[in-house]
């Protein structure tokens, strides 16, 4: 088993993994075209030819990215695949020299073990504007927002009035 950058050939498997959890209200649904158009943001965990996990690292500029769509095949949960995907995504964020990474998750303990800190979802206005407004669970959301500094020497953000994420990062 290994983690690698996703290719277009992985789109059907990534779609199935995300759809499984989206149907259960755990992840936001993502269409095949959206996955295909963002394939460069995905890492996959493969067991031979089979993709058994995925994670996406989506940019909010040069200093901030979001961990999205972390999914592991349900029959192999508990084997460290999610942790491995998260560590690989954090390594990719460091490679890209991204200062901070955040996630909105139903498994905060996975992120907290990797050095993330829980924060109020309301501080993530860009995330709310981009994704939460279209989520069917938005009025009863039980997800936890987490954030971590992965490349502190790149924290050179200007203070922008009205930008909660940027204010949080100061």
The 8 nearest C-alpha neighbors of each residue, nearest first, counted from 0:
[[1, 46, 45, 47, 44, 2, 51, 80],
 [0, 2, 44, 45, 3, 46, 43, 47],
 [3, 1, 44, 43, 45, 42, 84, 4],
 [4, 2, 42, 43, 5, 1, 44, 45],
 [3, 5, 42, 43, 41, 6, 2, 39],
 [6, 4, 42, 41, 43, 9, 3, 38],
 [7, 5, 8, 9, 38, 4, 10, 39],
 [6, 8, 9, 10, 35, 38, 5, 11],
 [7, 9, 6, 10, 11, 5, 12, 35],
 [10, 8, 7, 6, 12, 11, 5, 13],
 [9, 11, 13, 7, 12, 8, 14, 35],
 [12, 10, 14, 13, 9, 15, 8, 31],
 [13, 11, 15, 14, 9, 10, 50, 16],
 [14, 12, 10, 16, 15, 11, 9, 17],
 [13, 15, 11, 17, 12, 16, 18, 10],
 [16, 14, 18, 12, 13, 17, 19, 11],
 [17, 15, 13, 19, 18, 14, 70, 12],
 [16, 18, 14, 20, 19, 15, 21, 13],
 [19, 17, 21, 15, 20, 16, 14, 22],
 [20, 18, 16, 17, 22, 21, 15, 23],
 [19, 21, 23, 25, 22, 18, 17, 26],
 [20, 22, 26, 18, 24, 28, 23, 27],
 [23, 21, 20, 19, 24, 18, 25, 28],
 [22, 24, 20, 21, 25, 19, 26, 18],
 [23, 25, 21, 22, 26, 20, 27, 136],
 [24, 26, 20, 21, 23, 27, 105, 22],
 [27, 25, 21, 20, 24, 28, 68, 17],
 [26, 28, 21, 29, 134, 25, 24, 68],
 [27, 29, 21, 18, 26, 30, 17, 22],
 [30, 28, 33, 27, 31, 34, 17, 14],
 [29, 31, 33, 32, 34, 28, 14, 35],
 [30, 32, 34, 33, 35, 14, 29, 10],
 [31, 33, 35, 34, 30, 36, 29, 37],
 [32, 34, 36, 30, 35, 31, 37, 29],
 [35, 33, 31, 37, 32, 36, 38, 30],
 [34, 36, 32, 38, 33, 37, 31, 10],
 [37, 35, 33, 34, 38, 32, 39, 31],
 [36, 38, 34, 39, 35, 40, 33, 41],
 [39, 37, 35, 40, 41, 34, 36, 5],
 [38, 40, 37, 41, 5, 4, 6, 36],
 [41, 39, 56, 55, 38, 37, 57, 42],
 [42, 40, 55, 38, 5, 39, 54, 4],
 [41, 43, 4, 5, 54, 3, 53, 55],
 [44, 42, 53, 2, 52, 3, 5, 45],
 [45, 43, 2, 52, 1, 51, 50, 53],
 [46, 44, 50, 49, 0, 1, 51, 47],
 [45, 47, 0, 49, 48, 50, 51, 1],
 [46, 48, 49, 45, 0, 50, 1, 44],
 [47, 49, 46, 45, 50, 51, 0, 9],
 [50, 48, 46, 45, 47, 51, 12, 44],
 [51, 49, 45, 44, 52, 12, 46, 43],
 [52, 50, 72, 45, 44, 71, 49, 46],
 [53, 51, 71, 44, 70, 43, 50, 72],
 [54, 52, 43, 70, 69, 42, 44, 13],
 [53, 55, 69, 68, 42, 41, 67, 84],
 [54, 56, 41, 67, 40, 66, 68, 57],
 [57, 55, 66, 40, 65, 67, 64, 88],
 [58, 56, 65, 64, 40, 55, 66, 59],
 [59, 57, 64, 60, 63, 65, 56, 61],
 [58, 60, 64, 63, 57, 61, 65, 62],
 [61, 59, 58, 62, 63, 64, 97, 57],
 [60, 62, 63, 97, 59, 58, 96, 98],
 [61, 63, 97, 98, 60, 99, 153, 154],
 [64, 62, 99, 59, 100, 60, 97, 98],
 [65, 63, 58, 100, 59, 57, 56, 101],
 [66, 64, 101, 57, 100, 102, 56, 67],
 [65, 67, 56, 102, 55, 101, 57, 64],
 [68, 66, 55, 69, 65, 54, 56, 102],
 [67, 69, 54, 55, 70, 17, 26, 53],
 [70, 68, 54, 53, 67, 55, 71, 81],
 [69, 71, 53, 52, 68, 16, 17, 54],
 [72, 70, 52, 51, 73, 76, 81, 53],
 [71, 73, 51, 74, 75, 52, 16, 76],
 [74, 72, 76, 75, 71, 70, 16, 19],
 [73, 75, 72, 76, 71, 77, 51, 78],
 [76, 74, 73, 72, 78, 77, 71, 51],
 [77, 75, 73, 78, 74, 71, 72, 80],
 [76, 78, 79, 75, 80, 81, 74, 73],
 [77, 79, 80, 76, 75, 81, 82, 83],
 [80, 78, 82, 81, 77, 83, 76, 84],
 [79, 81, 83, 82, 78, 84, 71, 52],
 [82, 80, 84, 83, 79, 85, 71, 69],
 [83, 81, 85, 79, 80, 84, 86, 109],
 [84, 82, 80, 86, 81, 85, 79, 87],
 [83, 85, 87, 81, 82, 86, 80, 88],
 [84, 86, 88, 82, 87, 83, 81, 89],
 [87, 85, 89, 83, 88, 84, 82, 90],
 [86, 88, 90, 84, 85, 89, 83, 91],
 [89, 87, 91, 85, 90, 86, 84, 92],
 [88, 90, 92, 86, 91, 87, 85, 93],
 [89, 91, 87, 93, 88, 92, 94, 86],
 [90, 92, 94, 88, 89, 93, 95, 87],
 [93, 91, 89, 95, 97, 94, 90, 96],
 [94, 92, 96, 90, 95, 91, 150, 97],
 [93, 95, 91, 96, 92, 90, 97, 89],
 [94, 96, 92, 93, 97, 91, 61, 90],
 [97, 95, 93, 94, 150, 92, 98, 153],
 [98, 96, 62, 92, 95, 99, 63, 93],
 [97, 99, 150, 62, 153, 151, 149, 154],
 [100, 98, 148, 63, 149, 147, 97, 62],
 [99, 101, 64, 65, 147, 146, 63, 148],
 [102, 100, 146, 65, 145, 66, 147, 64],
 [103, 101, 66, 145, 65, 144, 104, 146],
 [102, 104, 144, 143, 142, 145, 101, 105],
 [103, 105, 142, 143, 106, 107, 102, 144],
 [104, 106, 142, 107, 143, 25, 141, 103],
 [107, 105, 104, 108, 109, 110, 143, 142],
 [108, 106, 110, 109, 104, 105, 111, 143],
 [107, 109, 111, 110, 106, 112, 113, 105],
 [110, 108, 107, 112, 111, 106, 82, 113],
 [109, 111, 113, 107, 112, 108, 115, 114],
 [110, 112, 115, 108, 113, 114, 109, 107],
 [113, 111, 110, 109, 114, 108, 115, 107],
 [114, 112, 110, 111, 115, 109, 86, 85],
 [115, 113, 111, 112, 147, 116, 110, 148],
 [114, 116, 147, 111, 146, 110, 145, 113],
 [117, 115, 145, 146, 111, 147, 118, 114],
 [116, 118, 145, 144, 146, 115, 143, 119],
 [119, 117, 144, 145, 120, 116, 146, 122],
 [118, 120, 121, 122, 144, 117, 143, 123],
 [121, 119, 144, 122, 123, 118, 143, 103],
 [120, 122, 119, 123, 124, 127, 163, 118],
 [123, 121, 163, 120, 119, 124, 164, 167],
 [124, 122, 164, 126, 121, 120, 125, 163],
 [123, 125, 127, 126, 122, 128, 163, 121],
 [124, 126, 128, 127, 123, 129, 164, 163],
 [127, 125, 129, 123, 124, 128, 130, 131],
 [126, 128, 131, 124, 125, 129, 130, 132],
 [127, 129, 125, 126, 130, 124, 132, 131],
 [130, 128, 126, 127, 125, 131, 132, 133],
 [131, 129, 127, 132, 133, 126, 128, 134],
 [130, 132, 127, 134, 133, 137, 128, 129],
 [131, 133, 130, 134, 127, 128, 137, 129],
 [134, 132, 131, 130, 135, 137, 129, 136],
 [133, 135, 131, 137, 136, 132, 130, 27],
 [134, 136, 137, 133, 138, 24, 132, 131],
 [137, 135, 134, 140, 139, 138, 24, 131],
 [138, 136, 140, 134, 139, 135, 131, 132],
 [139, 137, 136, 140, 135, 134, 141, 132],
 [140, 138, 136, 137, 141, 135, 142, 134],
 [141, 139, 137, 136, 142, 138, 143, 135],
 [140, 142, 139, 143, 105, 136, 104, 137],
 [141, 143, 105, 104, 140, 103, 144, 106],
 [144, 142, 104, 103, 105, 107, 145, 141],
 [143, 145, 103, 120, 118, 117, 102, 119],
 [146, 144, 117, 116, 102, 101, 118, 115],
 [145, 147, 101, 115, 116, 100, 102, 117],
 [148, 146, 115, 100, 99, 149, 116, 101],
 [147, 149, 99, 98, 150, 151, 100, 146],
 [148, 150, 99, 98, 93, 147, 151, 100],
 [149, 151, 98, 152, 93, 153, 148, 97],
 [152, 150, 153, 154, 98, 148, 149, 99],
 [151, 153, 154, 150, 98, 155, 96, 149],
 [154, 152, 98, 151, 155, 150, 62, 96],
 [155, 153, 151, 98, 152, 156, 62, 150],
 [156, 154, 153, 157, 152, 62, 169, 98],
 [157, 155, 154, 158, 165, 169, 62, 168],
 [156, 158, 159, 155, 165, 169, 166, 154],
 [157, 159, 156, 160, 166, 165, 169, 162],
 [160, 158, 162, 157, 161, 165, 166, 156],
 [159, 161, 162, 158, 166, 163, 165, 157],
 [160, 162, 163, 159, 166, 165, 164, 158],
 [163, 161, 165, 160, 164, 159, 166, 124],
 [162, 164, 166, 122, 165, 167, 124, 161],
 [165, 163, 167, 123, 166, 162, 122, 168],
 [164, 166, 168, 167, 163, 162, 169, 158],
 [167, 165, 163, 168, 164, 169, 162, 158],
 [168, 166, 164, 165, 169, 163, 122, 123],
 [167, 169, 165, 166, 164, 154, 156, 99],
 [168, 166, 167, 165, 156, 158, 154, 157]]
